[in-house]
Protein backbone atom coordinates (compact mmCIF):
# COMPACT_ATOMS: atom_id res chain seq x y z
CA UNK A 1 0.00 0.00 0.00
CA UNK A 2 1.33 3.44 -0.94
CA UNK A 3 1.87 5.96 1.78
CA UNK A 4 -0.41 8.94 1.49
CA UNK A 5 0.29 12.54 2.35
CA UNK A 6 -2.28 14.90 3.73
CA UNK A 7 -2.09 18.66 3.55
CA UNK A 8 -4.00 20.83 5.96
CA UNK A 9 -4.80 24.20 4.46
CA UNK A 10 -5.15 26.64 7.33
CA UNK A 11 -7.01 29.41 5.51
CA UNK A 12 -9.64 27.16 3.98
CA UNK A 13 -9.94 24.84 6.99
CA UNK A 14 -10.01 21.63 4.98
CA UNK A 15 -7.87 18.56 4.62
CA UNK A 16 -6.73 17.62 1.12
CA UNK A 17 -5.37 14.23 0.10
CA UNK A 18 -2.29 14.51 -2.11
CA UNK A 19 -1.64 11.65 -4.48
CA UNK A 20 1.85 10.59 -5.49
CA UNK A 21 1.35 12.06 -8.96
CA UNK A 22 0.38 15.49 -7.62
CA UNK A 23 3.31 15.45 -5.19
CA UNK A 24 5.71 14.54 -8.02
CA UNK A 25 4.36 17.39 -10.15
CA UNK A 26 5.25 19.90 -7.45
CA UNK A 27 8.86 18.80 -7.36
CA UNK A 28 9.23 17.78 -11.00
CA UNK A 29 12.67 18.45 -12.44
CA UNK A 30 11.42 19.17 -15.96
CA UNK A 31 9.09 22.04 -16.83
CA UNK A 32 6.37 21.36 -19.37
CA UNK A 33 4.49 23.68 -21.70
CA UNK A 34 1.76 24.04 -19.05
CA UNK A 35 4.34 25.18 -16.49
CA UNK A 36 5.70 27.78 -18.93
CA UNK A 37 2.19 29.00 -19.75
CA UNK A 38 1.42 29.43 -16.05
CA UNK A 39 4.77 31.03 -15.20
CA UNK A 40 4.72 33.61 -18.01
CA UNK A 41 1.00 33.97 -18.66
CA UNK A 42 1.37 33.23 -22.38
CA UNK A 43 -0.59 31.08 -24.80
CA UNK A 44 0.36 27.50 -25.62
CA UNK A 45 1.94 28.31 -29.01
CA UNK A 46 4.20 30.98 -27.47
CA UNK A 47 5.16 28.61 -24.63
CA UNK A 48 6.15 25.95 -27.18
CA UNK A 49 8.26 28.45 -29.12
CA UNK A 50 10.06 29.47 -25.91
CA UNK A 51 10.70 25.80 -25.05
CA UNK A 52 12.01 25.19 -28.57
CA UNK A 53 14.38 28.15 -28.32
CA UNK A 54 15.73 27.00 -24.94
CA UNK A 55 16.06 23.39 -26.15
CA UNK A 56 17.97 24.60 -29.22
CA UNK A 57 20.37 26.45 -26.89
CA UNK A 58 20.84 23.32 -24.78
CA UNK A 59 21.49 21.19 -27.88
CA UNK A 60 24.01 23.73 -29.15
CA UNK A 61 25.84 23.45 -25.81
CA UNK A 62 25.98 19.67 -26.24
CA UNK A 63 23.21 18.63 -23.86
CA UNK A 64 20.39 16.24 -24.66
CA UNK A 65 17.19 18.24 -25.14
CA UNK A 66 13.80 16.69 -24.46
CA UNK A 67 11.20 18.04 -26.86
CA UNK A 68 8.47 20.02 -25.10
CA UNK A 69 10.29 20.09 -21.75
CA UNK A 70 13.11 22.06 -20.16
CA UNK A 71 15.09 21.42 -16.96
CA UNK A 72 13.77 23.69 -14.21
CA UNK A 73 17.26 24.85 -13.05
CA UNK A 74 18.11 25.89 -16.64
CA UNK A 75 14.80 27.75 -16.88
CA UNK A 76 15.50 29.57 -13.61
CA UNK A 77 18.99 30.50 -14.76
CA UNK A 78 17.74 31.90 -18.07
CA UNK A 79 14.82 33.86 -16.59
CA UNK A 80 16.04 34.80 -13.11
CA UNK A 81 19.83 34.85 -13.52
CA UNK A 82 20.46 31.93 -11.16
CA UNK A 83 18.87 28.68 -10.12
CA UNK A 84 16.64 29.29 -7.12
CA UNK A 85 17.52 25.83 -5.85
CA UNK A 86 21.12 26.95 -5.39
CA UNK A 87 20.13 29.97 -3.26
C-alpha positions, 0 to 999 in steps of 0.5 A, a space after each residue: 500500500 502506498 503511503 499517502 500525504 495529507 495537507 492541511 490548508 489553514 485558511 480554507 480549513 479543509 484537509 486535502 489528500 495529495 496523491 503521489 502524482 500530484 506530489 511529483 508534479 510539485 517537485 518535478 525536475 522538468 518544466 512542461 508547456 503548461 508550467 511555462 504558460 502558467 509562469 509567463 501567462 502566455 498562450 500554448 503556441 508561445 510557450 512551445 516556441 520558448 521551449 524550442 528556443 531553450 532546447 535549441 540552446 541546450 542542444 548547441 551546448 551539447 546537452 540532450 534536449 527533451 522536446 516540449 520540456 526544459 530542466 527547471 534549473 536551466 529555466 530559472 537560470 535563463 529567466 532569473 539569472 540563477 537557479 533558485 535551488 542553489 540559493 
